[in-house]
């Protein structure tokens, strides 16, 4: 029993390190040889999957550019809040109150970001066709199903 747990943990660690190595390599390759960074490739693939027209792409780009400063600010705040939470958890004098306080700050920024996402969705959604909105809904459902299955499998793996 202990051997299988040790093997599972070793395998998970190897996968994690390997995945990080591959992601780092792909990011370096993409930034060095590709005119479009990985983020741009992902956005381009989404646009292709949704079969966005040139006009739709232009409208969406205008919407995103108009919110660029707000998004950058919120994402920077989120990053800082998460760094502070990590520091609170790992502090030598960590306690429940300090971790809860830092976690509440993360939650506050995530709340602000959720409101911004709602506004963006409200502005972008009318640009899309009914079929494109359905495709997005289907995609998010598949992502939720994937996450649910992954969580269930992690729980099953840890129970053994």
C-alpha atoms as one frame of an Amber mdcrd trajectory, in Angstrom:
protein
   0.000   0.000   0.000   2.751   2.464   0.962   4.697   1.550  -2.171   1.742
   2.381  -4.428   1.238   5.743  -2.703   4.930   6.530  -3.027   4.862   5.526
  -6.682   1.754   7.667  -7.311   3.319  10.696  -5.623   6.599  10.219  -7.502
   4.719   9.856 -10.772   2.663  12.992 -10.058   5.812  14.958  -9.221   7.517
  13.750 -12.399   4.494  14.732 -14.469   4.410  18.160 -12.861   8.106  18.816
 -13.442   7.874  17.437 -16.963   4.822  19.573 -17.693   6.542  22.691 -16.410
   9.603  21.878 -18.489   7.530  21.376 -21.621   5.527  24.581 -21.031   8.725
  26.538 -20.483  10.256  25.044 -23.607   7.161  25.765 -25.687   6.973  29.319
 -24.391  10.649  29.880 -25.210  10.222  28.315 -28.650   7.102  30.341 -29.360
   8.631  33.633 -28.273  11.846  33.007 -30.199  10.496  31.641 -33.462   6.864
  32.665 -33.682   5.651  36.186 -34.397   2.533  35.401 -32.319   3.093  34.654
 -28.628   1.374  31.640 -27.103  -1.442  33.850 -25.770  -2.057  35.159 -29.282
  -2.101  31.638 -30.660  -4.721  30.611 -28.125  -6.895  33.610 -28.936  -6.500
  32.943 -32.653  -7.545  29.322 -32.140 -10.639  30.402 -30.193 -11.534  32.831
 -32.979 -11.147  30.014 -35.522 -13.247  27.571 -33.465 -16.005  30.174 -33.147
 -15.610  31.077 -36.818 -15.521  34.789 -35.967 -15.813  37.183 -38.865 -13.292
  39.966 -39.384 -15.917  42.456 -38.192 -16.559  40.453 -35.004 -12.818  40.225
 -34.309 -12.483  43.966 -34.785 -15.411  44.739 -32.479 -14.158  42.387 -29.770
 -10.647  43.788 -30.014 -12.029  47.321 -29.595 -13.976  46.223 -26.505 -10.937
  44.548 -24.957  -8.660  47.491 -25.708 -11.116  49.861 -24.046 -10.879  47.775
 -20.846  -7.142  47.050 -21.077  -6.090  49.369 -18.242  -8.806  48.089 -15.910
  -7.917  44.467 -16.660  -4.187  45.052 -16.199  -4.803  46.786 -12.877  -7.103
  44.048 -11.587  -4.771  41.257 -12.699  -1.812  42.998 -11.040  -3.854  43.363
  -7.836  -4.811  39.680  -8.001  -1.207  38.635  -8.480  -0.088  40.753  -5.514
  -2.928  39.463  -3.322  -2.057  35.851  -4.152   1.642  36.466  -3.442   0.681
  37.971  -0.095  -1.554  34.982   0.672   1.256  32.578  -0.157   3.605  34.579
   2.091   1.024  34.530   4.906   0.664  30.749   4.616   4.419  30.167   4.581
   5.310  32.717   7.274   7.072  31.354  10.338   4.477  33.021  12.542   1.501
  32.035  10.357  -1.834  31.899  12.076  -5.436  31.434  11.055  -6.315  35.133
  11.323  -3.471  36.311   9.068  -4.239  33.655   6.456  -7.959  34.470   6.534
  -7.183  38.180   6.159  -4.902  37.576   3.178  -7.437  35.173   1.675 -10.211
  37.758   2.044  -8.091  40.228   0.071  -7.731  37.669  -2.735 -11.499  37.134
  -2.654 -12.127  40.879  -2.862  -9.972  41.265  -5.960 -11.519  38.147  -7.513
 -14.927  39.693  -6.883 -13.884  42.895  -8.670 -12.487  40.831 -11.529 -15.726
  38.821 -11.762 -17.699  42.063 -12.120 -15.325  43.188 -14.880 -15.743  39.816
 -16.634 -19.525  40.258 -16.410 -19.219  43.675 -18.044 -16.986  42.289 -20.788
 -19.383  39.414 -21.422 -22.260  41.886 -21.592 -20.373  43.909 -24.211 -19.003
  40.983 -26.234 -22.034  38.691 -26.162 -24.156  40.869 -28.508 -21.325  40.745
 -31.068 -21.629  36.939 -31.233 -24.257  34.886 -32.995 -26.572  32.526 -31.114
 -24.537  29.577 -32.415 -21.262  31.108 -31.191 -22.755  31.741 -27.749 -23.921
  28.107 -27.679 -20.399  26.956 -28.623 -18.982  28.962 -25.716 -21.584  27.497
 -23.366 -20.735  23.972 -24.575 -17.030  24.637 -24.113 -17.476  25.897 -20.552
 -19.657  22.871 -19.739 -16.945  20.524 -21.050 -14.337  22.408 -18.991 -16.529
  22.074 -15.873 -17.038  18.362 -16.542 -13.280  17.898 -17.000 -12.581  19.688
 -13.696 -15.247  17.656 -11.879 -13.743  14.401 -13.175 -10.207  15.506 -12.305
 -11.268  16.385  -8.757 -13.056  13.041  -8.369 -10.022  11.161  -9.660  -7.675
  13.004  -7.314  -9.919  12.097  -4.403 -10.014   8.477  -5.508  -6.260   8.346
  -5.953  -5.574   9.803  -2.522  -7.994   7.374  -0.852  -5.973   4.373  -1.994
